[in-house]
Amino acid sequence: MNGIAQPWWKSAVIYQVYPRSFMDANGDGMGDLPGVISKLDYLAGLGIDAIWLSPVFRSPQDDNGYDVSDYQDIDPLFGTLEDMDRLIAEAKKRGIRIILDMVLNHSSDEHRWFIEAKKSRDNPYHDFYVWRDGEAGTPPNDMPASFGGPAWEWVPELKQYYFHQYSVKQPDLNWENPAMRQELYKILHWWAARGVGGFRLDVVDHFGKDPDQKIRVAGPRLHEYIRELSREALQGAELVTVGEAWSATTDSAKLYSNPDGSELSMVFQFEHIKLDRVPGRENRELMPLPFLQFKEVLSRWQTELYEKGWNSLFWENHDLPRCVSRWGDDGEYRETCAKMLAILLFGMQGTPYIYQGQELGMTNVDYALDDYRDIGALNHIREMRAEGYSEAEILHSLHTVSRDNARTPMQWSTEENAGFTKGKPWLRVNPNYRTINAEAQVNDPDSVYACYRALISLRKKYPVFADGRYALLLPEHKELFAYTRTNAEEELLVVCNFYGHTLQNPLDAETSDMRLLISDYPDCRETLRPYEARIYYRTRTGRK
């Protein structure tokens, strides 16, 4: 690393907690902050450096907390401000930082700003939101909202429409208004002063929207806004900042994550996540992963951002189905497949993110229609019914793509409700908790959890994981994902059989003078068995 101090987050591993599904301490069926506190030793044992906490702010919960009514208070569902302070303090004792999920593109319609905004066009808060004149029944244009219906909502008393890219209860904030931006900066300063370690910025690429031009994302002033945000509220502290940007390209990511710190630490990009979505039916079904394209996309992000930006490494989050069900085998080879996906990801350059339960190999859930709770899933059901789809077809679609797949309660033990709650869980527990749970894995050296723990340890031990240059091997191989990572002193070779067939290992000779750091099988053979993954290591002088 050339003697230059690197930001802490370049060698960190971040764990995402979806609070309502993580651990319930008071028995109301809903996860809460005291529940998170009670599991900090579990997370410290895994070796993670920070917790990204999905929104716990006061909210009507129309979109599970991504509709904020008060950015400076905790929703009673999750606890109190005192609980948050205690979480920050207890996590710090264990060397863990708390990253808050800030929803700055929109607020709840129950936020005091919007309540004021609706009182009159002259109200000082009116221009905190995006309004357009019009007539009832004739919206300004035909832009749709992401959760269904139009993106414009009529307010009769003002004879105006407000713009909402998501739920009608999530009016978009007007980033063109400097007074509104300053209020957001004050909120970020307030949380930084309370000791948080950083912020995940929800739909950051929407800040520069231009609804008159039907521009949702990556508008012309976007990076101007983000540079101001960084300068005014994020710099001067050891904060990690990550923006969610579905529209990100490698070029825009070099702006978002510029090493000069002018914008953010890193960005969540989704190019690899979108590869198996069926065009025109992105929220309805998935197709087989185009594997060669998958390798090309991930490799391009690795090479193009090298020394010019920084990658976020992830397979899962609260909006995505479970990776072992999506891309692998959640049956016979579930554990091996989950380890392979972990090894493949953790060998790359960037900051790895683990979504709760991913370290256990948790899977998608096979629900009945009445079990779904996500607003997107409920709209999905209503739309597909109206279009004449059968219940079986709707269920197959939801089982594949629903966000509820990732939101089922964390599987802690074989106790009732997986040890998540003593009450009735807000979302039905996946029935496979009796075989997939933390209690069974924490002390098992061959578990998925143990694999993640070992990978985190390796990333801290060998600098090449953070600073090594990436090179893809065998780009045309249809089942093998292999690459090297190299710095001045060290080299890694990562070999992953991505599918369930036994293969000849074309790289076997390359490993003769390398040391095996980790594998998902107990022994090594000349062949690569189903979902077999290995990381080899050597020093550049040839010594192992």
PALUMVO-954155 format. One line per field, with one value per residue (C-alpha): x, y negated, z; residue in one letter; chain. Coordinates in nm, 3 decimals, m for minus. Each point is the difference from the previous one (the first is absolute). Layout:
BEGIN
east: X  ...
north: Y  ...
up: Z  ...
r: A  ...
c: A  ...
This chain:
BEGIN
east: 0.000  0.306  0.000  m0.312  m0.267  m0.313  m0.352  m0.127  m0.283  0.236  0.091  m0.339  m0.290  m0.348  m0.305  m0.350  m0.265  m0.365  m0.120  m0.361  0.119  0.322  m0.087  m0.305  0.083  m0.347  m0.217  m0.219  0.103  0.205  0.380  0.135  0.315  0.031  m0.015  0.293  0.194  m0.063  0.168  0.308  0.222  m0.117  0.099  0.330  0.073  m0.054  0.262  m0.196  0.107  m0.327  m0.376  m0.211  m0.335  m0.303  m0.225  m0.119  m0.119  m0.354  m0.224  m0.358  0.167  m0.173  0.326  0.158  0.171  0.114  m0.274  0.148  m0.217  0.279  0.369  0.103  m0.211  m0.031  m0.326  m0.157  m0.013  0.379  0.059  0.118  0.280  0.155  0.001  0.177  0.261  0.052  0.036  0.264  0.188  m0.022  0.102  0.298  0.119  0.022  0.175  m0.318  m0.132  m0.367  m0.094  m0.344  m0.219  m0.097  m0.300  0.066  m0.181  m0.346  m0.171  m0.328  m0.310  m0.032  0.330  m0.057  0.159  m0.263  m0.285  0.110  0.060  m0.366  m0.133  0.063  0.218  0.157  0.102  0.382  m0.003  m0.207  0.308  0.165  m0.196  m0.060  m0.329  m0.157  m0.319  m0.272  m0.360  m0.158  0.031  0.264  0.343  0.301  0.123  m0.031  0.291  m0.087  0.092  0.227  m0.263  m0.274  m0.234  0.097  0.291  m0.222  m0.258  m0.267  m0.049  m0.339  0.051  0.313  m0.110  0.343  0.158  0.295  0.257  0.069  0.224  m0.109  m0.312  m0.252  0.099  0.363  0.007  0.332  0.217  0.099  0.378  m0.009  m0.088  0.321  m0.194  m0.127  0.353  0.134  m0.265  0.117  0.363  m0.095  m0.157  0.315  0.218  m0.235  0.041  0.375  0.024  m0.185  0.280  m0.120  0.273  m0.157  m0.304  m0.154  m0.186  m0.320  m0.057  0.274  m0.020  m0.356  0.109  0.050  m0.337  m0.172  m0.364  m0.082  0.250  m0.107  0.347  m0.012  0.368  0.340  m0.139  0.228  0.057  0.042  0.374  m0.014  m0.243  0.209  0.320  m0.179  m0.143  0.347  0.163  m0.269  m0.082  0.225  0.363  0.231  m0.093  0.077  m0.344  m0.067  m0.259  m0.158  m0.261  m0.264  0.003  m0.178  0.102  0.372  0.253  0.374  0.043  m0.248  0.139  0.336  m0.176  m0.203  0.307  0.277  0.308  0.028  m0.305  m0.200  m0.316  m0.049  0.211  m0.165  m0.318  m0.231  m0.020  m0.245  0.120  0.074  m0.327  m0.205  0.150  m0.255  m0.305  m0.234  m0.029  m0.343  m0.073  0.277  m0.222  m0.180  0.254  0.366  0.178  0.312  0.303  0.201  0.323  0.257  m0.162  m0.007  0.377  0.055  m0.207  0.158  0.347  m0.057  m0.097  0.311  0.239  m0.152  m0.030  0.350  0.172  m0.278  m0.288  m0.122  m0.236  m0.276  m0.008  m0.339  m0.238  m0.295  m0.185  m0.350  m0.133  0.141  m0.070  0.249  0.307  0.023  m0.359  0.044  0.328  0.084  m0.142  m0.204  m0.055  0.265  0.297  m0.133  0.290  0.272  m0.168  m0.036  0.370  0.097  m0.195  0.169  0.350  m0.063  m0.117  0.252  0.297  m0.081  0.107  m0.248  m0.192  m0.204  m0.355  m0.171  m0.378  m0.139  m0.038  0.223  0.277  m0.227  m0.100  m0.362  m0.230  m0.308  m0.330  m0.296  m0.296  m0.372  m0.140  m0.139  0.347  0.153  0.035  0.220  m0.182  0.166  m0.118  m0.357  m0.009  0.156  m0.280  m0.273  0.142  0.055  m0.349  m0.147  0.195  m0.147  0.298  m0.072  0.085  0.275  0.157  m0.015  0.156  0.281  0.077  0.001  0.209  0.260  0.012  m0.190  0.184  m0.162  0.244  0.272  m0.221  m0.101  0.110  0.361  0.040  0.172  m0.090  m0.240  m0.225  m0.349  0.014  0.371  0.078  m0.085  m0.298  m0.210  m0.304  m0.157  0.259  m0.100  0.102  m0.020  0.329  0.147  m0.086  0.353  0.129  0.011  0.297  0.136  0.073  0.282  0.000  0.094  0.273  0.194  0.212  0.005  0.336  m0.154  m0.301  m0.082  0.045  0.352  0.084  m0.104  0.190  0.314  m0.034  m0.030  0.313  0.193  m0.096  0.146  0.319  0.104  0.022  m0.038  m0.374  m0.032  0.256  0.074  m0.058  m0.269  0.035  m0.268  0.114  m0.176  m0.262  m0.169  m0.030  m0.371  0.010  0.318  0.052  0.372  0.212  0.322  0.068  0.356  0.198  0.376  0.046  m0.292  m0.222  m0.337  m0.158  m0.374  m0.163  m0.376  m0.209  m0.325  m0.218  m0.092  0.218  0.342  0.266  0.359  0.206  0.185  0.193  0.133  0.359  m0.012  m0.042  0.303  0.197  m0.301  m0.149  m0.371  m0.158  m0.359  m0.225  m0.359  0.098  0.213  0.256  0.140  m0.010  0.100  m0.365  m0.233  m0.312  m0.345  0.027  0.360  0.188  0.358  0.228  0.374  0.278  0.369  0.252  0.141  0.348  m0.137  m0.008  m0.336
north: 0.000  m0.219  m0.123  m0.211  0.039  0.150  m0.087  0.256  0.109  0.131  0.297  0.023  0.243  m0.147  0.194  m0.117  0.031  m0.026  m0.087  0.117  0.350  0.032  0.056  m0.084  m0.083  m0.093  0.277  m0.214  0.193  m0.286  m0.021  m0.298  m0.183  0.184  0.317  m0.118  m0.085  0.351  0.148  m0.223  0.276  0.228  m0.264  m0.072  0.373  m0.006  m0.274  m0.277  m0.365  m0.187  0.048  m0.163  m0.046  m0.027  m0.294  m0.012  m0.362  m0.098  0.104  0.102  0.316  m0.021  0.124  0.170  m0.316  m0.141  m0.261  m0.217  m0.236  m0.110  0.044  m0.084  0.248  0.378  0.171  0.156  0.330  0.015  m0.175  m0.345  m0.247  0.128  0.350  m0.137  m0.173  0.323  0.197  m0.245  0.022  0.378  0.056  m0.233  0.210  0.293  m0.197  m0.026  m0.322  m0.074  m0.117  m0.160  0.039  m0.355  m0.047  m0.345  0.024  m0.002  m0.022  0.126  m0.203  m0.010  m0.186  m0.345  m0.157  0.152  m0.077  m0.364  0.019  0.093  m0.299  m0.255  m0.079  m0.279  0.221  0.002  0.380  0.019  m0.010  0.281  0.229  0.027  m0.160  m0.071  m0.182  0.189  0.110  0.293  0.311  m0.150  0.052  m0.195  0.304  0.378  0.095  0.314  0.062  0.293  0.162  m0.033  m0.276  m0.353  m0.193  m0.305  m0.048  m0.271  m0.229  m0.171  m0.278  m0.119  0.090  0.155  0.340  0.121  0.241  0.339  0.262  0.266  0.024  m0.283  m0.040  m0.069  m0.348  m0.083  m0.265  m0.290  0.005  m0.320  m0.186  m0.098  m0.058  0.360  0.128  m0.191  0.158  0.344  m0.092  m0.105  0.342  0.178  m0.215  0.077  0.375  m0.021  m0.185  0.291  0.229  0.181  0.128  m0.087  m0.006  0.213  m0.238  0.146  m0.047  m0.263  m0.022  m0.133  m0.325  m0.168  0.096  m0.223  0.114  m0.255  0.178  0.339  0.047  0.220  0.066  m0.148  m0.344  m0.281  m0.146  0.333  m0.010  m0.369  0.088  0.291  m0.206  m0.264  0.267  0.143  m0.339  m0.128  0.310  0.300  m0.109  m0.060  0.318  0.369  0.061  0.270  m0.101  0.230  m0.101  0.229  m0.066  0.245  m0.218  m0.004  0.076  0.043  m0.356  m0.152  0.219  m0.168  m0.326  0.145  0.169  m0.234  0.069  m0.374  0.037  m0.266  0.214  0.335  0.291  0.244  0.077  0.299  0.083  0.257  0.086  0.359  0.022  m0.095  0.262  0.274  m0.225  0.061  m0.320  m0.153  0.238  m0.104  0.023  0.314  0.267  0.089  0.186  0.217  m0.212  m0.080  0.121  m0.131  m0.342  0.023  0.057  m0.285  m0.248  0.076  0.001  m0.332  m0.162  0.148  m0.123  m0.338  m0.117  0.115  m0.304  m0.220  0.086  0.266  0.296  0.118  0.380  0.159  0.273  m0.074  m0.275  m0.068  m0.056  0.313  0.374  0.228  0.064  0.374  0.040  m0.248  0.114  0.328  0.309  m0.043  0.375  0.275  m0.234  m0.298  m0.028  0.055  m0.240  m0.268  0.032  m0.020  m0.323  m0.142  0.096  m0.142  m0.333  m0.042  0.054  m0.315  m0.357  m0.215  m0.003  0.321  m0.022  0.292  m0.014  0.154  0.377  0.012  0.126  0.295  0.077  m0.105  0.064  m0.139  0.090  0.189  m0.203  0.003  m0.320  m0.114  0.017  m0.283  m0.339  m0.216  m0.288  0.100  0.360  m0.107  m0.222  0.286  0.237  m0.253  m0.077  0.363  0.097  m0.282  0.130  0.348  0.193  0.311  0.023  0.251  m0.239  m0.289  0.211  0.116  m0.360  m0.114  0.296  m0.106  m0.379  m0.126  m0.224  0.199  0.284  m0.203  m0.137  0.321  0.001  0.082  0.370  0.015  0.345  0.294  m0.168  m0.102  m0.284  0.074  m0.172  m0.334  m0.085  0.130  m0.153  0.029  m0.107  m0.287  0.218  0.377  0.176  0.219  0.359  0.118  m0.175  0.339  0.093  m0.345  m0.206  m0.182  0.226  0.300  m0.185  m0.228  0.279  0.223  m0.040  0.122  m0.236  m0.285  m0.236  0.138  m0.061  m0.365  m0.042  0.146  m0.224  m0.310  0.104  0.054  m0.343  m0.157  0.208  m0.042  m0.353  0.138  0.044  m0.379  m0.129  0.277  m0.054  0.228  0.214  0.236  0.345  0.229  m0.262  0.241  0.293  0.066  0.136  m0.128  m0.345  m0.049  m0.308  m0.126  m0.287  m0.132  m0.271  m0.053  0.269  0.242  0.189  0.171  0.250  0.047  0.299  0.058  0.269  m0.197  0.300  0.349  0.203  0.150  m0.167  0.053  m0.278  m0.180  m0.206  0.289  m0.047  m0.370  0.088  0.227  m0.263  m0.161  0.051  0.076  m0.265  0.120  0.250  0.114  0.369  0.174  0.131  m0.103  0.213  m0.052  m0.045  m0.272  0.148  m0.167  m0.361  0.056  m0.323  m0.065  m0.294  0.056  m0.232  m0.059  m0.275  m0.157  0.129  0.352  0.083  0.138
up: 0.000  m0.054  0.358  m0.057  0.266  m0.153  0.114  0.252  m0.228  m0.269  0.219  0.173  m0.033  0.048  0.119  m0.087  0.268  m0.101  0.350  m0.012  m0.095  0.198  0.369  0.209  0.362  0.129  m0.148  m0.225  m0.311  m0.139  0.015  0.191  0.109  0.334  m0.207  m0.212  0.317  0.131  m0.309  m0.016  0.139  m0.280  m0.256  0.175  m0.013  m0.375  m0.022  m0.171  0.032  m0.047  0.000  m0.269  0.173  m0.227  0.101  0.359  m0.006  0.095  m0.287  m0.087  m0.143  m0.335  m0.156  0.302  0.124  m0.333  0.054  0.275  0.205  0.237  m0.082  0.357  0.192  0.020  m0.087  0.313  m0.191  0.035  0.330  0.105  m0.062  0.321  m0.150  m0.306  0.215  0.190  m0.324  m0.128  0.331  0.038  m0.361  0.046  0.295  m0.242  m0.274  m0.208  m0.156  m0.072  m0.351  m0.032  m0.306  m0.097  m0.230  m0.145  m0.334  0.156  0.338  0.137  m0.073  0.381  0.041  0.148  m0.310  m0.227  0.238  m0.016  m0.376  m0.058  0.192  m0.274  m0.297  0.205  0.290  0.046  m0.020  m0.317  m0.221  0.201  m0.235  m0.374  m0.105  m0.337  m0.093  m0.178  m0.005  0.179  m0.212  m0.228  0.157  m0.133  m0.192  m0.015  0.227  0.201  0.363  0.078  0.224  m0.261  m0.113  m0.108  0.152  0.057  0.276  m0.011  0.301  m0.050  0.254  m0.181  m0.353  m0.046  m0.044  0.205  m0.141  0.160  m0.159  0.248  0.219  m0.004  0.367  m0.102  m0.158  m0.165  0.160  m0.222  m0.025  m0.206  0.321  0.189  0.324  m0.011  m0.063  0.301  0.223  m0.110  0.072  0.352  0.054  m0.116  0.229  0.289  m0.049  m0.053  0.332  0.166  m0.113  m0.311  m0.231  m0.333  m0.224  m0.271  m0.233  m0.141  m0.377  m0.015  m0.379  0.028  0.169  m0.338  m0.147  m0.255  m0.023  m0.271  m0.223  0.138  0.147  0.311  0.052  m0.084  m0.078  m0.112  0.350  0.183  0.061  0.083  0.280  0.124  0.006  0.206  0.229  0.052  0.056  0.236  0.203  m0.058  m0.012  0.293  0.185  m0.045  m0.144  m0.256  m0.259  m0.254  m0.253  m0.145  m0.376  m0.230  m0.294  0.082  m0.271  0.042  m0.125  0.245  0.280  m0.049  0.090  0.288  0.154  m0.116  0.216  0.070  0.227  m0.182  m0.008  0.180  0.121  m0.240  m0.187  m0.022  m0.369  m0.132  m0.348  0.103  0.193  m0.308  m0.231  0.070  m0.008  m0.292  m0.210  0.047  0.287  0.239  0.307  m0.111  m0.086  m0.034  m0.276  0.027  0.083  m0.318  0.157  m0.247  0.015  0.380  0.001  m0.245  0.201  0.336  m0.154  m0.174  0.329  0.161  m0.268  m0.086  0.361  0.096  0.159  m0.146  0.233  0.239  m0.031  0.230  m0.010  0.057  m0.114  0.230  0.181  0.134  m0.356  m0.165  0.013  0.175  m0.217  0.069  m0.128  m0.283  m0.154  0.165  0.165  0.316  0.027  m0.001  m0.041  0.194  0.245  m0.258  m0.242  0.269  0.083  m0.369  m0.043  0.311  m0.119  m0.347  0.142  0.280  m0.229  m0.198  0.069  0.187  0.325  0.049  0.134  0.171  0.024  0.318  m0.036  m0.308  0.230  0.083  m0.359  0.054  m0.296  m0.174  0.163  m0.144  0.127  m0.060  m0.151  0.335  0.158  m0.205  0.167  m0.225  m0.173  m0.326  0.037  0.079  m0.310  m0.197  0.110  m0.082  m0.346  m0.098  0.116  m0.210  m0.300  0.042  0.137  0.204  0.369  m0.082  m0.252  0.247  0.275  m0.228  m0.089  0.364  0.112  m0.255  0.034  0.306  0.244  0.282  m0.084  0.172  0.276  0.174  0.365  0.078  0.081  0.337  0.133  m0.014  0.257  m0.107  m0.256  m0.047  0.330  m0.159  0.222  0.286  m0.170  m0.343  m0.260  m0.229  m0.296  0.004  0.073  m0.274  0.109  m0.075  0.314  0.169  m0.217  m0.091  0.311  0.178  0.305  m0.216  m0.189  0.236  0.146  m0.309  m0.180  m0.327  0.002  m0.235  0.297  0.060  m0.366  0.023  0.327  m0.162  m0.305  0.219  0.189  m0.325  m0.131  0.313  m0.012  m0.365  m0.149  m0.353  0.062  0.031  m0.249  m0.251  m0.370  m0.148  m0.313  m0.134  m0.113  m0.250  m0.102  m0.243  0.241  0.043  0.356  0.164  0.153  0.064  0.056  0.157  0.237  0.004  0.179  0.026  0.266  m0.024  m0.240  0.036  m0.235  0.042  m0.173  0.019  m0.165  m0.032  m0.084  0.119  m0.235  0.065  m0.218  m0.091  0.159  m0.282  0.256  0.205  m0.120  0.095  0.367  0.044  0.191  0.170  0.344  0.036  0.221  m0.006  m0.175  0.032  m0.012  0.268  m0.252  m0.338  m0.313  m0.360  m0.089  0.121  0.156  m0.008  0.123  0.110  0.075  0.109  0.072  m0.043  0.117  m0.060  0.055  m0.314  0.090  m0.042  0.371  0.121
r: M  N  G  I  A  Q  P  W  W  K  S  A  V  I  Y  Q  V  Y  P  R  S  F  M  D  A  N  G  D  G  M  G  D  L  P  G  V  I  S  K  L  D  Y  L  A  G  L  G  I  D  A  I  W  L  S  P  V  F  R  S  P  Q  D  D  N  G  Y  D  V  S  D  Y  Q  D  I  D  P  L  F  G  T  L  E  D  M  D  R  L  I  A  E  A  K  K  R  G  I  R  I  I  L  D  M  V  L  N  H  S  S  D  E  H  R  W  F  I  E  A  K  K  S  R  D  N  P  Y  H  D  F  Y  V  W  R  D  G  E  A  G  T  P  P  N  D  M  P  A  S  F  G  G  P  A  W  E  W  V  P  E  L  K  Q  Y  Y  F  H  Q  Y  S  V  K  Q  P  D  L  N  W  E  N  P  A  M  R  Q  E  L  Y  K  I  L  H  W  W  A  A  R  G  V  G  G  F  R  L  D  V  V  D  H  F  G  K  D  P  D  Q  K  I  R  V  A  G  P  R  L  H  E  Y  I  R  E  L  S  R  E  A  L  Q  G  A  E  L  V  T  V  G  E  A  W  S  A  T  T  D  S  A  K  L  Y  S  N  P  D  G  S  E  L  S  M  V  F  Q  F  E  H  I  K  L  D  R  V  P  G  R  E  N  R  E  L  M  P  L  P  F  L  Q  F  K  E  V  L  S  R  W  Q  T  E  L  Y  E  K  G  W  N  S  L  F  W  E  N  H  D  L  P  R  C  V  S  R  W  G  D  D  G  E  Y  R  E  T  C  A  K  M  L  A  I  L  L  F  G  M  Q  G  T  P  Y  I  Y  Q  G  Q  E  L  G  M  T  N  V  D  Y  A  L  D  D  Y  R  D  I  G  A  L  N  H  I  R  E  M  R  A  E  G  Y  S  E  A  E  I  L  H  S  L  H  T  V  S  R  D  N  A  R  T  P  M  Q  W  S  T  E  E  N  A  G  F  T  K  G  K  P  W  L  R  V  N  P  N  Y  R  T  I  N  A  E  A  Q  V  N  D  P  D  S  V  Y  A  C  Y  R  A  L  I  S  L  R  K  K  Y  P  V  F  A  D  G  R  Y  A  L  L  L  P  E  H  K  E  L  F  A  Y  T  R  T  N  A  E  E  E  L  L  V  V  C  N  F  Y  G  H  T  L  Q  N  P  L  D  A  E  T  S  D  M  R  L  L  I  S  D  Y  P  D  C  R  E  T  L  R  P  Y  E  A  R  I  Y  Y  R  T  R  T  G  R  K
c: A  A  A  A  A  A  A  A  A  A  A  A  A  A  A  A  A  A  A  A  A  A  A  A  A  A  A  A  A  A  A  A  A  A  A  A  A  A  A  A  A  A  A  A  A  A  A  A  A  A  A  A  A  A  A  A  A  A  A  A  A  A  A  A  A  A  A  A  A  A  A  A  A  A  A  A  A  A  A  A  A  A  A  A  A  A  A  A  A  A  A  A  A  A  A  A  A  A  A  A  A  A  A  A  A  A  A  A  A  A  A  A  A  A  A  A  A  A  A  A  A  A  A  A  A  A  A  A  A  A  A  A  A  A  A  A  A  A  A  A  A  A  A  A  A  A  A  A  A  A  A  A  A  A  A  A  A  A  A  A  A  A  A  A  A  A  A  A  A  A  A  A  A  A  A  A  A  A  A  A  A  A  A  A  A  A  A  A  A  A  A  A  A  A  A  A  A  A  A  A  A  A  A  A  A  A  A  A  A  A  A  A  A  A  A  A  A  A  A  A  A  A  A  A  A  A  A  A  A  A  A  A  A  A  A  A  A  A  A  A  A  A  A  A  A  A  A  A  A  A  A  A  A  A  A  A  A  A  A  A  A  A  A  A  A  A  A  A  A  A  A  A  A  A  A  A  A  A  A  A  A  A  A  A  A  A  A  A  A  A  A  A  A  A  A  A  A  A  A  A  A  A  A  A  A  A  A  A  A  A  A  A  A  A  A  A  A  A  A  A  A  A  A  A  A  A  A  A  A  A  A  A  A  A  A  A  A  A  A  A  A  A  A  A  A  A  A  A  A  A  A  A  A  A  A  A  A  A  A  A  A  A  A  A  A  A  A  A  A  A  A  A  A  A  A  A  A  A  A  A  A  A  A  A  A  A  A  A  A  A  A  A  A  A  A  A  A  A  A  A  A  A  A  A  A  A  A  A  A  A  A  A  A  A  A  A  A  A  A  A  A  A  A  A  A  A  A  A  A  A  A  A  A  A  A  A  A  A  A  A  A  A  A  A  A  A  A  A  A  A  A  A  A  A  A  A  A  A  A  A  A  A  A  A  A  A  A  A  A  A  A  A  A  A  A  A  A  A  A  A  A  A  A  A  A  A  A  A  A  A  A  A  A  A  A  A  A  A  A  A  A  A  A  A  A  A  A  A  A  A  A  A  A  A  A  A  A  A  A  A  A  A  A  A  A  A  A  A  A  A  A  A  A  A  A  A  A  A  A  A  A  A  A  A
